[in-house]
Amino acid sequence: MANTSIDATNGITVMGQSGTAKKTGYDMDMEDFFKILSAQLQNQTMYDTVDNSEYITQMTQFSMVSQIQAMAANFQNIQALSMIGKEVSLKSANSDGTYVQVTGVADSVAFQNGIAYVGINGLYYDAVGVYQVKGETAKE
């Protein structure tokens, strides 16, 4: 049986994951950047100062990477929304860690903690597991 969690705010049942978003070691936001900047400024010496233009360049680069990540997330959300009404095939993890194939018509999409979930027959699956989307289904 698949690992199931229920989101109290949206009331959706999510299959194949624990329901918690993890922050990886590579995730960094502007707050983290400013902490590093503050530590660098506090620890510089009179003889070893850092060039201000370096900070501006780093901040600009960090801002561009953040915007690219936001665009990628928006693109993934649009892709998930475009699956509604189409037959999708996906892989979902069971509680024992094995994967099962699920195929059905995506009847809805839900978003939780920035992650898109595809609804098939009232159950929601992580959209990342989708590996095939077939054309539009027949209209009733």
MODAWO-V166801 format. One record per residue. RES is the residue in three letters. SS is DSSP state (helix for helix, strand for strand, loop for the rest). NEAR is the number of other C-alpha atoms within 12 Angstrom. D_LAST is the distance of its C-alpha to the last C-alpha in Angstrom with 1 decimal. Layout:
BEGIN
res=RES ss=SS near=NEAR d_last=D_LAST
res=RES ss=SS near=NEAR d_last=D_LAST
END
This chain:
BEGIN
res=MET ss=loop near=15 d_last=31.7
res=ALA ss=strand near=25 d_last=30.6
res=ASN ss=loop near=24 d_last=32.7
res=THR ss=strand near=23 d_last=30.9
res=SER ss=strand near=23 d_last=31.8
res=ILE ss=strand near=20 d_last=30.6
res=ASP ss=loop near=21 d_last=31.1
res=ALA ss=loop near=11 d_last=32.7
res=THR ss=loop near=11 d_last=31.8
res=ASN ss=loop near=16 d_last=28.1
res=GLY ss=loop near=15 d_last=27.6
res=ILE ss=loop near=26 d_last=25.6
res=THR ss=strand near=31 d_last=26.3
res=VAL ss=strand near=37 d_last=27.2
res=MET ss=strand near=35 d_last=27.5
res=GLY ss=loop near=35 d_last=30.2
res=GLN ss=loop near=33 d_last=32.6
res=SER ss=loop near=22 d_last=35.2
res=GLY ss=loop near=26 d_last=33.7
res=THR ss=loop near=16 d_last=36.8
res=ALA ss=loop near=14 d_last=37.2
res=LYS ss=loop near=13 d_last=40.4
res=LYS ss=loop near=10 d_last=42.7
res=THR ss=loop near=8 d_last=44.0
res=GLY ss=loop near=8 d_last=47.6
res=TYR ss=loop near=8 d_last=46.5
res=ASP ss=loop near=16 d_last=44.7
res=MET ss=loop near=18 d_last=46.9
res=ASP ss=loop near=22 d_last=46.5
res=MET ss=helix near=20 d_last=48.9
res=GLU ss=helix near=14 d_last=50.5
res=ASP ss=helix near=16 d_last=51.5
res=PHE ss=helix near=22 d_last=52.8
res=PHE ss=helix near=18 d_last=55.0
res=LYS ss=helix near=14 d_last=56.3
res=ILE ss=helix near=18 d_last=57.5
res=LEU ss=helix near=21 d_last=58.9
res=SER ss=helix near=15 d_last=60.8
res=ALA ss=helix near=13 d_last=62.2
res=GLN ss=helix near=19 d_last=63.4
res=LEU ss=helix near=18 d_last=65.1
res=GLN ss=helix near=14 d_last=66.8
res=ASN ss=loop near=14 d_last=68.1
res=GLN ss=loop near=14 d_last=69.4
res=THR ss=loop near=10 d_last=73.2
res=MET ss=loop near=9 d_last=75.4
res=TYR ss=loop near=7 d_last=76.1
res=ASP ss=loop near=11 d_last=72.6
res=THR ss=loop near=15 d_last=70.3
res=VAL ss=loop near=19 d_last=66.8
res=ASP ss=loop near=13 d_last=66.1
res=ASN ss=helix near=13 d_last=63.9
res=SER ss=helix near=11 d_last=62.2
res=GLU ss=helix near=14 d_last=60.9
res=TYR ss=helix near=20 d_last=59.1
res=ILE ss=helix near=16 d_last=57.5
res=THR ss=helix near=13 d_last=56.4
res=GLN ss=helix near=19 d_last=55.0
res=MET ss=helix near=22 d_last=53.1
res=THR ss=helix near=16 d_last=51.6
res=GLN ss=helix near=16 d_last=50.5
res=PHE ss=helix near=22 d_last=49.1
res=SER ss=helix near=19 d_last=47.2
res=MET ss=helix near=16 d_last=45.7
res=VAL ss=helix near=18 d_last=44.6
res=SER ss=helix near=19 d_last=43.0
res=GLN ss=helix near=16 d_last=41.1
res=ILE ss=helix near=14 d_last=39.9
res=GLN ss=helix near=18 d_last=38.7
res=ALA ss=helix near=16 d_last=36.8
res=MET ss=helix near=14 d_last=35.2
res=ALA ss=helix near=15 d_last=34.1
res=ALA ss=helix near=20 d_last=32.6
res=ASN ss=helix near=18 d_last=30.6
res=PHE ss=helix near=17 d_last=29.4
res=GLN ss=helix near=25 d_last=28.3
res=ASN ss=helix near=26 d_last=26.4
res=ILE ss=helix near=21 d_last=24.6
res=GLN ss=helix near=21 d_last=23.8
res=ALA ss=helix near=34 d_last=22.3
res=LEU ss=helix near=23 d_last=20.2
res=SER ss=loop near=24 d_last=18.9
res=MET ss=loop near=35 d_last=17.5
res=ILE ss=loop near=28 d_last=14.7
res=GLY ss=loop near=26 d_last=11.3
res=LYS ss=strand near=29 d_last=13.3
res=GLU ss=strand near=28 d_last=14.7
res=VAL ss=strand near=34 d_last=18.3
res=SER ss=strand near=28 d_last=21.3
res=LEU ss=strand near=32 d_last=24.2
res=LYS ss=strand near=27 d_last=27.5
res=SER ss=strand near=34 d_last=28.5
res=ALA ss=strand near=25 d_last=31.9
res=ASN ss=strand near=21 d_last=32.9
res=SER ss=loop near=17 d_last=35.7
res=ASP ss=loop near=13 d_last=38.1
res=GLY ss=loop near=15 d_last=37.2
res=THR ss=loop near=15 d_last=35.4
res=TYR ss=strand near=19 d_last=32.1
res=VAL ss=strand near=22 d_last=29.0
res=GLN ss=strand near=20 d_last=26.0
res=VAL ss=strand near=32 d_last=22.6
res=THR ss=strand near=25 d_last=19.4
res=GLY ss=strand near=30 d_last=15.9
res=VAL ss=strand near=30 d_last=13.1
res=ALA ss=loop near=37 d_last=14.9
res=ASP ss=loop near=26 d_last=13.4
res=SER ss=strand near=28 d_last=16.6
res=VAL ss=strand near=35 d_last=20.1
res=ALA ss=strand near=33 d_last=23.3
res=PHE ss=strand near=30 d_last=26.8
res=GLN ss=strand near=27 d_last=30.0
res=ASN ss=loop near=17 d_last=33.5
res=GLY ss=loop near=21 d_last=32.2
res=ILE ss=strand near=28 d_last=30.1
res=ALA ss=strand near=33 d_last=26.4
res=TYR ss=strand near=42 d_last=24.3
res=VAL ss=strand near=49 d_last=20.8
res=GLY ss=strand near=36 d_last=18.8
res=ILE ss=strand near=32 d_last=17.1
res=ASN ss=loop near=21 d_last=16.3
res=GLY ss=loop near=20 d_last=18.7
res=LEU ss=strand near=30 d_last=21.5
res=TYR ss=strand near=43 d_last=22.8
res=TYR ss=strand near=47 d_last=24.5
res=ASP ss=strand near=40 d_last=26.9
res=ALA ss=helix near=41 d_last=25.2
res=VAL ss=helix near=25 d_last=28.5
res=GLY ss=helix near=28 d_last=27.6
res=VAL ss=strand near=32 d_last=24.6
res=TYR ss=strand near=19 d_last=25.8
res=GLN ss=strand near=21 d_last=22.8
res=VAL ss=strand near=26 d_last=19.7
res=LYS ss=strand near=21 d_last=17.4
res=GLY ss=strand near=16 d_last=15.4
res=GLU ss=strand near=18 d_last=12.0
res=THR ss=loop near=17 d_last=9.2
res=ALA ss=loop near=10 d_last=6.4
res=LYS ss=loop near=7 d_last=3.8
res=GLU ss=loop near=5 d_last=0.0
END
